[in-house]
């Protein structure tokens, strides 16, 4: 799954994301995550994929948090809201977002809006 996503998503990552990180093991991509700015203080997780063999071991959480924090550090003077949309069938992703404290804000047309690392004020 990761390899198919890599071929599609790595074509033009430059400029598409404020932060994009890969989980690499044994010289191969095992996951990746991007965060893009979608408004003045609004950010969105995009292209978050973890290889099945690396799920449930904390790698997804580490990759997600590192990517989000890297993006937010680029604008430390502002508060920010980070959101993610995923399909309803993607229970593992929904569980991960909720485990790190994100809240579900709505469901429509087969998608779940899991939102907010929080409105965080950074000093």
MARDO-170878 format. One record per residue (C-alpha): residue in three letters; x, y, z negated; residue number from 1. Coordinates in nm, 3 decimals. Each point is the difference from the previous one (the first is absolute). Example, Ala and Ser with C-alpha at 12.3 -4.5 7.8 and 13.67 -1.06 7.14 Angstrom:
# residues 2
+-----+---------+---------+---------+-----+
|  aa |      xx |      yy |      zz |   i |
+-----+---------+---------+---------+-----+
| ALA |   1.230 |  -0.450 |  -0.780 |   1 |
| SER |   0.137 |   0.344 |   0.066 |   2 |
+-----+---------+---------+---------+-----+
END
This chain:
# residues 123
+-----+---------+---------+---------+-----+
|  aa |      xx |      yy |      zz |   i |
+-----+---------+---------+---------+-----+
| UNK |   0.000 |   0.000 |   0.000 |   1 |
| UNK |   0.276 |   0.245 |  -0.087 |   2 |
| UNK |   0.183 |  -0.063 |   0.326 |   3 |
| UNK |  -0.311 |   0.073 |   0.210 |   4 |
| UNK |  -0.058 |   0.319 |  -0.199 |   5 |
| UNK |   0.368 |   0.096 |   0.035 |   6 |
| UNK |  -0.012 |  -0.025 |   0.379 |   7 |
| UNK |  -0.309 |   0.220 |   0.012 |   8 |
| UNK |   0.080 |   0.250 |  -0.275 |   9 |
| UNK |   0.372 |   0.057 |   0.040 |  10 |
| UNK |  -0.040 |   0.144 |   0.348 |  11 |
| UNK |  -0.036 |   0.356 |  -0.123 |  12 |
| UNK |   0.047 |   0.038 |  -0.376 |  13 |
| UNK |   0.222 |   0.304 |   0.035 |  14 |
| UNK |  -0.217 |   0.301 |  -0.068 |  15 |
| UNK |  -0.312 |  -0.205 |  -0.073 |  16 |
| UNK |   0.072 |  -0.035 |  -0.373 |  17 |
| UNK |   0.147 |   0.219 |  -0.271 |  18 |
| UNK |   0.125 |  -0.318 |  -0.165 |  19 |
| UNK |   0.044 |  -0.345 |   0.151 |  20 |
| UNK |   0.178 |  -0.286 |  -0.174 |  21 |
| UNK |   0.067 |  -0.364 |   0.080 |  22 |
| UNK |   0.044 |  -0.302 |  -0.222 |  23 |
| UNK |   0.287 |  -0.191 |   0.157 |  24 |
| UNK |   0.125 |  -0.340 |  -0.114 |  25 |
| UNK |   0.241 |  -0.225 |   0.185 |  26 |
| UNK |   0.033 |   0.262 |   0.272 |  27 |
| UNK |  -0.370 |  -0.014 |   0.086 |  28 |
| UNK |  -0.288 |   0.235 |  -0.071 |  29 |
| UNK |  -0.225 |  -0.156 |  -0.264 |  30 |
| UNK |  -0.222 |   0.303 |  -0.042 |  31 |
| UNK |  -0.034 |   0.370 |   0.063 |  32 |
| UNK |  -0.201 |   0.298 |  -0.113 |  33 |
| UNK |  -0.052 |   0.350 |   0.132 |  34 |
| UNK |  -0.143 |   0.315 |  -0.154 |  35 |
| UNK |  -0.116 |   0.286 |   0.216 |  36 |
| UNK |  -0.125 |   0.344 |  -0.086 |  37 |
| UNK |  -0.363 |   0.048 |   0.105 |  38 |
| UNK |  -0.077 |   0.336 |  -0.165 |  39 |
| UNK |   0.155 |   0.278 |  -0.204 |  40 |
| UNK |   0.026 |  -0.218 |  -0.312 |  41 |
| UNK |  -0.138 |  -0.326 |   0.134 |  42 |
| UNK |   0.207 |  -0.304 |   0.089 |  43 |
| UNK |  -0.101 |  -0.337 |   0.141 |  44 |
| UNK |   0.162 |  -0.341 |  -0.024 |  45 |
| UNK |   0.020 |  -0.154 |   0.344 |  46 |
| UNK |   0.145 |  -0.317 |   0.146 |  47 |
| UNK |   0.047 |  -0.174 |  -0.336 |  48 |
| UNK |   0.083 |  -0.364 |   0.079 |  49 |
| UNK |   0.170 |  -0.268 |  -0.213 |  50 |
| UNK |   0.094 |  -0.343 |   0.129 |  51 |
| UNK |  -0.216 |  -0.271 |  -0.159 |  52 |
| UNK |   0.301 |  -0.167 |  -0.161 |  53 |
| UNK |   0.084 |   0.323 |  -0.185 |  54 |
| UNK |  -0.347 |   0.074 |  -0.138 |  55 |
| UNK |  -0.081 |  -0.038 |  -0.369 |  56 |
| UNK |   0.364 |   0.049 |  -0.103 |  57 |
| UNK |   0.006 |   0.376 |  -0.054 |  58 |
| UNK |   0.164 |   0.088 |   0.332 |  59 |
| UNK |  -0.309 |   0.168 |   0.143 |  60 |
| UNK |  -0.044 |   0.212 |  -0.311 |  61 |
| UNK |   0.364 |   0.108 |   0.006 |  62 |
| UNK |  -0.009 |   0.081 |   0.370 |  63 |
| UNK |  -0.327 |   0.194 |  -0.026 |  64 |
| UNK |   0.110 |   0.205 |  -0.301 |  65 |
| UNK |   0.344 |   0.076 |   0.144 |  66 |
| UNK |  -0.151 |   0.116 |   0.329 |  67 |
| UNK |  -0.265 |   0.216 |  -0.168 |  68 |
| UNK |   0.244 |   0.156 |  -0.246 |  69 |
| UNK |   0.246 |   0.074 |   0.279 |  70 |
| UNK |  -0.271 |   0.186 |   0.193 |  71 |
| UNK |  -0.120 |   0.195 |  -0.305 |  72 |
| UNK |   0.354 |   0.105 |  -0.093 |  73 |
| UNK |   0.015 |   0.195 |   0.324 |  74 |
| UNK |  -0.261 |   0.241 |  -0.140 |  75 |
| UNK |   0.063 |   0.014 |  -0.376 |  76 |
| UNK |  -0.158 |   0.344 |  -0.037 |  77 |
| UNK |  -0.352 |  -0.123 |   0.093 |  78 |
| UNK |  -0.253 |  -0.235 |  -0.146 |  79 |
| UNK |  -0.089 |  -0.287 |   0.229 |  80 |
| UNK |  -0.265 |  -0.259 |   0.061 |  81 |
| UNK |   0.104 |  -0.327 |   0.159 |  82 |
| UNK |  -0.257 |  -0.221 |   0.169 |  83 |
| UNK |  -0.010 |  -0.333 |   0.174 |  84 |
| UNK |  -0.268 |  -0.158 |   0.212 |  85 |
| UNK |  -0.011 |  -0.371 |   0.049 |  86 |
| UNK |  -0.248 |  -0.252 |   0.130 |  87 |
| UNK |  -0.236 |  -0.160 |  -0.249 |  88 |
| UNK |   0.139 |  -0.346 |   0.078 |  89 |
| UNK |   0.348 |   0.104 |  -0.115 |  90 |
| UNK |  -0.057 |  -0.093 |  -0.365 |  91 |
| UNK |   0.371 |  -0.026 |  -0.083 |  92 |
| UNK |   0.064 |   0.361 |   0.103 |  93 |
| UNK |  -0.307 |   0.124 |  -0.186 |  94 |
| UNK |   0.117 |  -0.188 |  -0.310 |  95 |
| UNK |   0.348 |   0.150 |   0.025 |  96 |
| UNK |  -0.129 |   0.356 |   0.033 |  97 |
| UNK |  -0.231 |  -0.049 |  -0.299 |  98 |
| UNK |   0.281 |  -0.161 |  -0.203 |  99 |
| UNK |   0.209 |   0.317 |   0.033 | 100 |
| UNK |  -0.291 |   0.215 |  -0.112 | 101 |
| UNK |  -0.157 |   0.108 |   0.326 | 102 |
| UNK |  -0.378 |   0.019 |   0.009 | 103 |
| UNK |  -0.248 |  -0.107 |   0.262 | 104 |
| UNK |  -0.198 |   0.296 |   0.128 | 105 |
| UNK |  -0.215 |  -0.152 |   0.266 | 106 |
| UNK |  -0.071 |  -0.266 |   0.257 | 107 |
| UNK |  -0.129 |   0.055 |   0.349 | 108 |
| UNK |   0.010 |  -0.191 |   0.325 | 109 |
| UNK |   0.211 |  -0.280 |  -0.145 | 110 |
| UNK |   0.264 |   0.231 |  -0.151 | 111 |
| UNK |   0.083 |   0.077 |  -0.360 | 112 |
| UNK |   0.128 |   0.344 |  -0.103 | 113 |
| UNK |   0.247 |  -0.065 |  -0.280 | 114 |
| UNK |   0.118 |   0.333 |  -0.120 | 115 |
| UNK |   0.239 |   0.190 |  -0.210 | 116 |
| UNK |   0.322 |  -0.057 |  -0.158 | 117 |
| UNK |  -0.158 |   0.300 |  -0.164 | 118 |
| UNK |  -0.015 |   0.371 |   0.024 | 119 |
| UNK |   0.342 |   0.038 |  -0.144 | 120 |
| UNK |   0.164 |   0.321 |  -0.095 | 121 |
| UNK |   0.372 |  -0.037 |   0.016 | 122 |
| UNK |   0.226 |   0.241 |  -0.187 | 123 |
+-----+---------+---------+---------+-----+
END
